[in-house]
């Protein structure tokens, strides 16, 4: 997470970042004054940019941040940081009923993701099934938006809990009921 404002800042001034909710000084110039090592400043000298970087930003990092430039009088720019949690959503959840012999298709949509996950794992009960081709399972992923698990000719053994677990989002589950024909 980077908080950036892009006024061209001359190199003879000092840029400081503050967290306003507790008036904590985070950085001055290239030095970090926070005991929390997730905070650091990145400076692009030729552009005059000073970015506050927060590694692994958390909900409690939300709030107002101030970038202060040591001109006379000092100038400040305020940035509001809001944290959103990415989440997976299986469209068919919480329960899906299918007939034996039909195709099971589960689509997992990624909501509020700011970047593509490194991976999306699918679990049937407690077993990861992304590569279970011999059981008729295939998984396809559309980078940032969704992942689809497909089982052709579903049988009773394909019933149970399925979980979509992206690397960078809260997981989602669905319970599949495979119904025997009469």
mmCIF file of the C-alpha atoms, coordinates in Angstrom:
data_MODEL
# 
_entry.id   MODEL 
# 
loop_
_atom_site.group_PDB 
_atom_site.id 
_atom_site.type_symbol 
_atom_site.label_atom_id 
_atom_site.label_alt_id 
_atom_site.label_comp_id 
_atom_site.label_asym_id 
_atom_site.label_entity_id 
_atom_site.label_seq_id 
_atom_site.pdbx_PDB_ins_code 
_atom_site.Cartn_x 
_atom_site.Cartn_y 
_atom_site.Cartn_z 
_atom_site.occupancy 
_atom_site.B_iso_or_equiv 
_atom_site.pdbx_formal_charge 
_atom_site.auth_seq_id 
_atom_site.auth_comp_id 
_atom_site.auth_asym_id 
_atom_site.auth_atom_id 
_atom_site.pdbx_PDB_model_num 
ATOM 1   C CA . UNK A 1 1   ? 0.000   0.000   0.000   1.00 0.00 ? 1   UNK A CA 1 
ATOM 2   C CA . UNK A 1 2   ? 1.510   3.344   -0.967  1.00 0.00 ? 2   UNK A CA 1 
ATOM 3   C CA . UNK A 1 3   ? 0.143   6.762   -0.099  1.00 0.00 ? 3   UNK A CA 1 
ATOM 4   C CA . UNK A 1 4   ? 1.428   9.181   -2.690  1.00 0.00 ? 4   UNK A CA 1 
ATOM 5   C CA . UNK A 1 5   ? 0.823   12.765  -3.550  1.00 0.00 ? 5   UNK A CA 1 
ATOM 6   C CA . UNK A 1 6   ? 2.594   14.183  -6.556  1.00 0.00 ? 6   UNK A CA 1 
ATOM 7   C CA . UNK A 1 7   ? 3.495   17.814  -6.029  1.00 0.00 ? 7   UNK A CA 1 
ATOM 8   C CA . UNK A 1 8   ? 7.016   18.366  -7.357  1.00 0.00 ? 8   UNK A CA 1 
ATOM 9   C CA . UNK A 1 9   ? 8.989   18.822  -4.177  1.00 0.00 ? 9   UNK A CA 1 
ATOM 10  C CA . UNK A 1 10  ? 12.305  20.680  -4.385  1.00 0.00 ? 10  UNK A CA 1 
ATOM 11  C CA . UNK A 1 11  ? 15.227  18.699  -2.943  1.00 0.00 ? 11  UNK A CA 1 
ATOM 12  C CA . UNK A 1 12  ? 16.132  21.388  -0.360  1.00 0.00 ? 12  UNK A CA 1 
ATOM 13  C CA . UNK A 1 13  ? 13.016  20.765  1.747   1.00 0.00 ? 13  UNK A CA 1 
ATOM 14  C CA . UNK A 1 14  ? 12.210  17.956  4.124   1.00 0.00 ? 14  UNK A CA 1 
ATOM 15  C CA . UNK A 1 15  ? 9.139   15.769  3.643   1.00 0.00 ? 15  UNK A CA 1 
ATOM 16  C CA . UNK A 1 16  ? 7.532   14.137  6.687   1.00 0.00 ? 16  UNK A CA 1 
ATOM 17  C CA . UNK A 1 17  ? 4.626   11.692  7.004   1.00 0.00 ? 17  UNK A CA 1 
ATOM 18  C CA . UNK A 1 18  ? 2.316   11.634  10.053  1.00 0.00 ? 18  UNK A CA 1 
ATOM 19  C CA . UNK A 1 19  ? -0.581  9.392   11.056  1.00 0.00 ? 19  UNK A CA 1 
ATOM 20  C CA . UNK A 1 20  ? -3.241  11.848  12.205  1.00 0.00 ? 20  UNK A CA 1 
ATOM 21  C CA . UNK A 1 21  ? -5.365  9.634   14.496  1.00 0.00 ? 21  UNK A CA 1 
ATOM 22  C CA . UNK A 1 22  ? -2.552  9.379   17.050  1.00 0.00 ? 22  UNK A CA 1 
ATOM 23  C CA . UNK A 1 23  ? -0.280  12.174  15.717  1.00 0.00 ? 23  UNK A CA 1 
ATOM 24  C CA . UNK A 1 24  ? 2.505   9.642   15.241  1.00 0.00 ? 24  UNK A CA 1 
ATOM 25  C CA . UNK A 1 25  ? 5.520   10.794  13.265  1.00 0.00 ? 25  UNK A CA 1 
ATOM 26  C CA . UNK A 1 26  ? 6.210   8.043   10.720  1.00 0.00 ? 26  UNK A CA 1 
ATOM 27  C CA . UNK A 1 27  ? 9.003   9.383   8.524   1.00 0.00 ? 27  UNK A CA 1 
ATOM 28  C CA . UNK A 1 28  ? 11.241  12.415  8.087   1.00 0.00 ? 28  UNK A CA 1 
ATOM 29  C CA . UNK A 1 29  ? 13.133  12.539  4.817   1.00 0.00 ? 29  UNK A CA 1 
ATOM 30  C CA . UNK A 1 30  ? 14.351  9.011   4.109   1.00 0.00 ? 30  UNK A CA 1 
ATOM 31  C CA . UNK A 1 31  ? 14.365  8.012   7.808   1.00 0.00 ? 31  UNK A CA 1 
ATOM 32  C CA . UNK A 1 32  ? 11.583  6.010   9.430   1.00 0.00 ? 32  UNK A CA 1 
ATOM 33  C CA . UNK A 1 33  ? 10.633  6.977   13.000  1.00 0.00 ? 33  UNK A CA 1 
ATOM 34  C CA . UNK A 1 34  ? 7.925   4.385   13.589  1.00 0.00 ? 34  UNK A CA 1 
ATOM 35  C CA . UNK A 1 35  ? 8.746   1.266   15.592  1.00 0.00 ? 35  UNK A CA 1 
ATOM 36  C CA . UNK A 1 36  ? 6.412   -0.569  13.201  1.00 0.00 ? 36  UNK A CA 1 
ATOM 37  C CA . UNK A 1 37  ? 8.720   -1.788  10.412  1.00 0.00 ? 37  UNK A CA 1 
ATOM 38  C CA . UNK A 1 38  ? 5.785   -1.987  7.969   1.00 0.00 ? 38  UNK A CA 1 
ATOM 39  C CA . UNK A 1 39  ? 6.114   1.782   7.421   1.00 0.00 ? 39  UNK A CA 1 
ATOM 40  C CA . UNK A 1 40  ? 8.771   3.188   5.120   1.00 0.00 ? 40  UNK A CA 1 
ATOM 41  C CA . UNK A 1 41  ? 9.225   6.050   2.701   1.00 0.00 ? 41  UNK A CA 1 
ATOM 42  C CA . UNK A 1 42  ? 10.065  5.714   -0.975  1.00 0.00 ? 42  UNK A CA 1 
ATOM 43  C CA . UNK A 1 43  ? 11.590  8.698   -2.740  1.00 0.00 ? 43  UNK A CA 1 
ATOM 44  C CA . UNK A 1 44  ? 11.817  9.084   -6.507  1.00 0.00 ? 44  UNK A CA 1 
ATOM 45  C CA . UNK A 1 45  ? 14.342  11.883  -6.633  1.00 0.00 ? 45  UNK A CA 1 
ATOM 46  C CA . UNK A 1 46  ? 14.091  12.820  -10.316 1.00 0.00 ? 46  UNK A CA 1 
ATOM 47  C CA . UNK A 1 47  ? 10.291  13.159  -9.979  1.00 0.00 ? 47  UNK A CA 1 
ATOM 48  C CA . UNK A 1 48  ? 10.272  14.719  -6.513  1.00 0.00 ? 48  UNK A CA 1 
ATOM 49  C CA . UNK A 1 49  ? 7.809   12.064  -5.275  1.00 0.00 ? 49  UNK A CA 1 
ATOM 50  C CA . UNK A 1 50  ? 7.676   10.954  -1.649  1.00 0.00 ? 50  UNK A CA 1 
ATOM 51  C CA . UNK A 1 51  ? 5.486   7.887   -1.045  1.00 0.00 ? 51  UNK A CA 1 
ATOM 52  C CA . UNK A 1 52  ? 4.610   6.387   2.309   1.00 0.00 ? 52  UNK A CA 1 
ATOM 53  C CA . UNK A 1 53  ? 4.617   2.601   1.916   1.00 0.00 ? 53  UNK A CA 1 
ATOM 54  C CA . UNK A 1 54  ? 2.685   0.419   4.375   1.00 0.00 ? 54  UNK A CA 1 
ATOM 55  C CA . UNK A 1 55  ? 3.520   -3.262  3.985   1.00 0.00 ? 55  UNK A CA 1 
ATOM 56  C CA . UNK A 1 56  ? 0.691   -5.703  4.703   1.00 0.00 ? 56  UNK A CA 1 
ATOM 57  C CA . UNK A 1 57  ? -1.790  -2.911  5.429   1.00 0.00 ? 57  UNK A CA 1 
ATOM 58  C CA . UNK A 1 58  ? -4.448  -3.813  8.010   1.00 0.00 ? 58  UNK A CA 1 
ATOM 59  C CA . UNK A 1 59  ? -7.873  -2.470  8.912   1.00 0.00 ? 59  UNK A CA 1 
ATOM 60  C CA . UNK A 1 60  ? -6.402  -0.558  11.878  1.00 0.00 ? 60  UNK A CA 1 
ATOM 61  C CA . UNK A 1 61  ? -4.160  1.384   9.443   1.00 0.00 ? 61  UNK A CA 1 
ATOM 62  C CA . UNK A 1 62  ? -7.233  3.164   8.071   1.00 0.00 ? 62  UNK A CA 1 
ATOM 63  C CA . UNK A 1 63  ? -7.506  6.879   8.590   1.00 0.00 ? 63  UNK A CA 1 
ATOM 64  C CA . UNK A 1 64  ? -6.043  10.225  7.711   1.00 0.00 ? 64  UNK A CA 1 
ATOM 65  C CA . UNK A 1 65  ? -2.332  10.619  6.875   1.00 0.00 ? 65  UNK A CA 1 
ATOM 66  C CA . UNK A 1 66  ? -0.489  13.901  6.466   1.00 0.00 ? 66  UNK A CA 1 
ATOM 67  C CA . UNK A 1 67  ? 2.399   14.594  4.138   1.00 0.00 ? 67  UNK A CA 1 
ATOM 68  C CA . UNK A 1 68  ? 4.119   17.756  5.387   1.00 0.00 ? 68  UNK A CA 1 
ATOM 69  C CA . UNK A 1 69  ? 6.659   19.727  3.360   1.00 0.00 ? 69  UNK A CA 1 
ATOM 70  C CA . UNK A 1 70  ? 9.064   21.926  5.358   1.00 0.00 ? 70  UNK A CA 1 
ATOM 71  C CA . UNK A 1 71  ? 8.640   25.121  3.371   1.00 0.00 ? 71  UNK A CA 1 
ATOM 72  C CA . UNK A 1 72  ? 7.956   28.430  5.076   1.00 0.00 ? 72  UNK A CA 1 
ATOM 73  C CA . UNK A 1 73  ? 5.136   28.275  5.996   1.00 0.00 ? 73  UNK A CA 1 
ATOM 74  C CA . UNK A 1 74  ? 4.889   24.444  6.014   1.00 0.00 ? 74  UNK A CA 1 
ATOM 75  C CA . UNK A 1 75  ? 2.552   22.881  3.461   1.00 0.00 ? 75  UNK A CA 1 
ATOM 76  C CA . UNK A 1 76  ? 0.480   19.783  4.114   1.00 0.00 ? 76  UNK A CA 1 
ATOM 77  C CA . UNK A 1 77  ? -1.416  17.342  1.979   1.00 0.00 ? 77  UNK A CA 1 
ATOM 78  C CA . UNK A 1 78  ? -3.909  14.975  3.625   1.00 0.00 ? 78  UNK A CA 1 
ATOM 79  C CA . UNK A 1 79  ? -4.632  11.469  2.351   1.00 0.00 ? 79  UNK A CA 1 
ATOM 80  C CA . UNK A 1 80  ? -7.526  9.288   3.574   1.00 0.00 ? 80  UNK A CA 1 
ATOM 81  C CA . UNK A 1 81  ? -6.622  5.582   3.597   1.00 0.00 ? 81  UNK A CA 1 
ATOM 82  C CA . UNK A 1 82  ? -9.434  3.035   3.466   1.00 0.00 ? 82  UNK A CA 1 
ATOM 83  C CA . UNK A 1 83  ? -8.735  -0.678  3.666   1.00 0.00 ? 83  UNK A CA 1 
ATOM 84  C CA . UNK A 1 84  ? -10.980 -3.069  1.756   1.00 0.00 ? 84  UNK A CA 1 
ATOM 85  C CA . UNK A 1 85  ? -10.814 -6.822  2.179   1.00 0.00 ? 85  UNK A CA 1 
ATOM 86  C CA . UNK A 1 86  ? -10.800 -8.896  -0.964  1.00 0.00 ? 86  UNK A CA 1 
ATOM 87  C CA . UNK A 1 87  ? -13.146 -11.863 -0.774  1.00 0.00 ? 87  UNK A CA 1 
ATOM 88  C CA . UNK A 1 88  ? -14.047 -14.886 -2.837  1.00 0.00 ? 88  UNK A CA 1 
ATOM 89  C CA . UNK A 1 89  ? -17.685 -15.583 -3.584  1.00 0.00 ? 89  UNK A CA 1 
ATOM 90  C CA . UNK A 1 90  ? -18.983 -18.860 -5.018  1.00 0.00 ? 90  UNK A CA 1 
ATOM 91  C CA . UNK A 1 91  ? -22.053 -17.890 -6.997  1.00 0.00 ? 91  UNK A CA 1 
ATOM 92  C CA . UNK A 1 92  ? -23.899 -21.134 -6.249  1.00 0.00 ? 92  UNK A CA 1 
ATOM 93  C CA . UNK A 1 93  ? -23.378 -20.935 -2.447  1.00 0.00 ? 93  UNK A CA 1 
ATOM 94  C CA . UNK A 1 94  ? -24.387 -21.939 0.165   1.00 0.00 ? 94  UNK A CA 1 
ATOM 95  C CA . UNK A 1 95  ? -25.966 -25.111 -1.314  1.00 0.00 ? 95  UNK A CA 1 
ATOM 96  C CA . UNK A 1 96  ? -26.080 -26.517 -4.822  1.00 0.00 ? 96  UNK A CA 1 
ATOM 97  C CA . UNK A 1 97  ? -28.187 -29.499 -5.911  1.00 0.00 ? 97  UNK A CA 1 
ATOM 98  C CA . UNK A 1 98  ? -27.281 -31.314 -9.133  1.00 0.00 ? 98  UNK A CA 1 
ATOM 99  C CA . UNK A 1 99  ? -28.347 -34.596 -10.727 1.00 0.00 ? 99  UNK A CA 1 
ATOM 100 C CA . UNK A 1 100 ? -25.943 -37.504 -10.885 1.00 0.00 ? 100 UNK A CA 1 
ATOM 101 C CA . UNK A 1 101 ? -24.296 -37.681 -14.322 1.00 0.00 ? 101 UNK A CA 1 
ATOM 102 C CA . UNK A 1 102 ? -24.618 -33.939 -14.945 1.00 0.00 ? 102 UNK A CA 1 
ATOM 103 C CA . UNK A 1 103 ? -21.764 -31.427 -15.038 1.00 0.00 ? 103 UNK A CA 1 
ATOM 104 C CA . UNK A 1 104 ? -20.838 -29.733 -11.774 1.00 0.00 ? 104 UNK A CA 1 
ATOM 105 C CA . UNK A 1 105 ? -19.681 -26.166 -12.433 1.00 0.00 ? 105 UNK A CA 1 
ATOM 106 C CA . UNK A 1 106 ? -18.636 -23.894 -9.570  1.00 0.00 ? 106 UNK A CA 1 
ATOM 107 C CA . UNK A 1 107 ? -17.639 -20.307 -10.263 1.00 0.00 ? 107 UNK A CA 1 
ATOM 108 C CA . UNK A 1 108 ? -15.620 -18.382 -7.703  1.00 0.00 ? 108 UNK A CA 1 
ATOM 109 C CA . UNK A 1 109 ? -15.675 -14.615 -8.252  1.00 0.00 ? 109 UNK A CA 1 
ATOM 110 C CA . UNK A 1 110 ? -13.046 -12.381 -6.671  1.00 0.00 ? 110 UNK A CA 1 
ATOM 111 C CA . UNK A 1 111 ? -14.579 -9.270  -5.112  1.00 0.00 ? 111 UNK A CA 1 
ATOM 112 C CA . UNK A 1 112 ? -12.648 -6.087  -4.264  1.00 0.00 ? 112 UNK A CA 1 
ATOM 113 C CA . UNK A 1 113 ? -9.308  -7.608  -5.329  1.00 0.00 ? 113 UNK A CA 1 
ATOM 114 C CA . UNK A 1 114 ? -6.696  -4.982  -6.153  1.00 0.00 ? 114 UNK A CA 1 
ATOM 115 C CA . UNK A 1 115 ? -4.337  -7.455  -7.793  1.00 0.00 ? 115 UNK A CA 1 
ATOM 116 C CA . UNK A 1 116 ? -4.442  -10.926 -9.268  1.00 0.00 ? 116 UNK A CA 1 
ATOM 117 C CA . UNK A 1 117 ? -3.892  -13.715 -6.740  1.00 0.00 ? 117 UNK A CA 1 
ATOM 118 C CA . UNK A 1 118 ? -0.733  -15.777 -7.116  1.00 0.00 ? 118 UNK A CA 1 
ATOM 119 C CA . UNK A 1 119 ? -2.982  -18.847 -6.990  1.00 0.00 ? 119 UNK A CA 1 
ATOM 120 C CA . UNK A 1 120 ? -6.571  -19.956 -6.396  1.00 0.00 ? 120 UNK A CA 1 
ATOM 121 C CA . UNK A 1 121 ? -6.810  -23.349 -4.706  1.00 0.00 ? 121 UNK A CA 1 
ATOM 122 C CA . UNK A 1 122 ? -9.992  -25.409 -4.756  1.00 0.00 ? 122 UNK A CA 1 
ATOM 123 C CA . UNK A 1 123 ? -10.654 -27.916 -1.970  1.00 0.00 ? 123 UNK A CA 1 
ATOM 124 C CA . UNK A 1 124 ? -13.149 -30.782 -1.864  1.00 0.00 ? 124 UNK A CA 1 
ATOM 125 C CA . UNK A 1 125 ? -13.612 -31.367 1.850   1.00 0.00 ? 125 UNK A CA 1 
ATOM 126 C CA . UNK A 1 126 ? -9.984  -31.048 3.115   1.00 0.00 ? 126 UNK A CA 1 
ATOM 127 C CA . UNK A 1 127 ? -8.233  -32.116 -0.098  1.00 0.00 ? 127 UNK A CA 1 
ATOM 128 C CA . UNK A 1 128 ? -6.853  -29.693 -2.693  1.00 0.00 ? 128 UNK A CA 1 
ATOM 129 C CA . UNK A 1 129 ? -8.263  -30.794 -6.075  1.00 0.00 ? 129 UNK A CA 1 
ATOM 130 C CA . UNK A 1 130 ? -6.831  -28.336 -8.623  1.00 0.00 ? 130 UNK A CA 1 
ATOM 131 C CA . UNK A 1 131 ? -4.855  -31.092 -10.337 1.00 0.00 ? 131 UNK A CA 1 
ATOM 132 C CA . UNK A 1 132 ? -7.205  -34.096 -9.923  1.00 0.00 ? 132 UNK A CA 1 
ATOM 133 C CA . UNK A 1 133 ? -7.726  -34.650 -13.660 1.00 0.00 ? 133 UNK A CA 1 
ATOM 134 C CA . UNK A 1 134 ? -8.156  -38.416 -13.253 1.00 0.00 ? 134 UNK A CA 1 
ATOM 135 C CA . UNK A 1 135 ? -11.259 -37.722 -11.149 1.00 0.00 ? 135 UNK A CA 1 
ATOM 136 C CA . UNK A 1 136 ? -12.728 -35.593 -13.949 1.00 0.00 ? 136 UNK A CA 1 
ATOM 137 C CA . UNK A 1 137 ? -11.975 -32.280 -12.239 1.00 0.00 ? 137 UNK A CA 1 
ATOM 138 C CA . UNK A 1 138 ? -10.662 -29.291 -14.167 1.00 0.00 ? 138 UNK A CA 1 
ATOM 139 C CA . UNK A 1 139 ? -9.940  -25.770 -12.945 1.00 0.00 ? 139 UNK A CA 1 
ATOM 140 C CA . UNK A 1 140 ? -9.609  -22.678 -15.114 1.00 0.00 ? 140 UNK A CA 1 
ATOM 141 C CA . UNK A 1 141 ? -8.755  -19.213 -13.862 1.00 0.00 ? 141 UNK A CA 1 
ATOM 142 C CA . UNK A 1 142 ? -9.440  -15.809 -15.365 1.00 0.00 ? 142 UNK A CA 1 
ATOM 143 C CA . UNK A 1 143 ? -6.672  -13.889 -13.517 1.00 0.00 ? 143 UNK A CA 1 
ATOM 144 C CA . UNK A 1 144 ? -8.296  -11.058 -11.539 1.00 0.00 ? 144 UNK A CA 1 
ATOM 145 C CA . UNK A 1 145 ? -11.974 -11.937 -11.883 1.00 0.00 ? 145 UNK A CA 1 
ATOM 146 C CA . UNK A 1 146 ? -12.781 -15.612 -11.345 1.00 0.00 ? 146 UNK A CA 1 
ATOM 147 C CA . UNK A 1 147 ? -11.868 -19.277 -11.123 1.00 0.00 ? 147 UNK A CA 1 
ATOM 148 C CA . UNK A 1 148 ? -14.089 -22.112 -12.339 1.00 0.00 ? 148 UNK A CA 1 
ATOM 149 C CA . UNK A 1 149 ? -14.074 -25.722 -11.125 1.00 0.00 ? 149 UNK A CA 1 
ATOM 150 C CA . UNK A 1 150 ? -15.770 -28.231 -13.453 1.00 0.00 ? 150 UNK A CA 1 
ATOM 151 C CA . UNK A 1 151 ? -16.566 -31.918 -12.928 1.00 0.00 ? 151 UNK A CA 1 
ATOM 152 C CA . UNK A 1 152 ? -18.052 -33.807 -15.866 1.00 0.00 ? 152 UNK A CA 1 
ATOM 153 C CA . UNK A 1 153 ? -20.409 -36.723 -15.092 1.00 0.00 ? 153 UNK A CA 1 
ATOM 154 C CA . UNK A 1 154 ? -20.671 -36.004 -11.379 1.00 0.00 ? 154 UNK A CA 1 
ATOM 155 C CA . UNK A 1 155 ? -21.288 -38.952 -9.078  1.00 0.00 ? 155 UNK A CA 1 
ATOM 156 C CA . UNK A 1 156 ? -22.137 -39.251 -5.380  1.00 0.00 ? 156 UNK A CA 1 
ATOM 157 C CA . UNK A 1 157 ? -18.414 -39.098 -4.482  1.00 0.00 ? 157 UNK A CA 1 
ATOM 158 C CA . UNK A 1 158 ? -18.314 -35.545 -5.916  1.00 0.00 ? 158 UNK A CA 1 
ATOM 159 C CA . UNK A 1 159 ? -20.814 -34.343 -3.296  1.00 0.00 ? 159 UNK A CA 1 
ATOM 160 C CA . UNK A 1 160 ? -19.712 -32.446 -0.212  1.00 0.00 ? 160 UNK A CA 1 
ATOM 161 C CA . UNK A 1 161 ? -18.063 -29.191 0.721   1.00 0.00 ? 161 UNK A CA 1 
ATOM 162 C CA . UNK A 1 162 ? -16.057 -27.240 -1.886  1.00 0.00 ? 162 UNK A CA 1 
ATOM 163 C CA . UNK A 1 163 ? -13.914 -24.253 -0.955  1.00 0.00 ? 163 UNK A CA 1 
ATOM 164 C CA . UNK A 1 164 ? -12.366 -21.626 -3.202  1.00 0.00 ? 164 UNK A CA 1 
ATOM 165 C CA . UNK A 1 165 ? -9.234  -20.195 -1.536  1.00 0.00 ? 165 UNK A CA 1 
ATOM 166 C CA . UNK A 1 166 ? -7.451  -17.369 -3.395  1.00 0.00 ? 166 UNK A CA 1 
ATOM 167 C CA . UNK A 1 167 ? -3.981  -16.379 -2.158  1.00 0.00 ? 167 UNK A CA 1 
ATOM 168 C CA . UNK A 1 168 ? -5.007  -12.794 -1.425  1.00 0.00 ? 168 UNK A CA 1 
ATOM 169 C CA . UNK A 1 169 ? -8.673  -13.012 -0.440  1.00 0.00 ? 169 UNK A CA 1 
ATOM 170 C CA . UNK A 1 170 ? -11.032 -14.469 2.142   1.00 0.00 ? 170 UNK A CA 1 
ATOM 171 C CA . UNK A 1 171 ? -12.182 -17.921 1.015   1.00 0.00 ? 171 UNK A CA 1 
ATOM 172 C CA . UNK A 1 172 ? -15.720 -19.057 0.196   1.00 0.00 ? 172 UNK A CA 1 
ATOM 173 C CA . UNK A 1 173 ? -17.448 -22.438 0.397   1.00 0.00 ? 173 UNK A CA 1 
ATOM 174 C CA . UNK A 1 174 ? -20.457 -24.246 -1.045  1.00 0.00 ? 174 UNK A CA 1 
ATOM 175 C CA . UNK A 1 175 ? -22.028 -27.604 -0.211  1.00 0.00 ? 175 UNK A CA 1 
ATOM 176 C CA . UNK A 1 176 ? -22.806 -29.735 -3.271  1.00 0.00 ? 176 UNK A CA 1 
ATOM 177 C CA . UNK A 1 177 ? -25.589 -32.328 -3.124  1.00 0.00 ? 177 UNK A CA 1 
ATOM 178 C CA . UNK A 1 178 ? -25.474 -34.912 -5.919  1.00 0.00 ? 178 UNK A CA 1 
ATOM 179 C CA . UNK A 1 179 ? -28.969 -36.400 -6.334  1.00 0.00 ? 179 UNK A CA 1 
ATOM 180 C CA . UNK A 1 180 ? -29.512 -39.924 -7.620  1.00 0.00 ? 180 UNK A CA 1 
ATOM 181 C CA . UNK A 1 181 ? -32.019 -40.223 -10.455 1.00 0.00 ? 181 UNK A CA 1 
ATOM 182 C CA . UNK A 1 182 ? -35.236 -42.126 -9.782  1.00 0.00 ? 182 UNK A CA 1 
# 
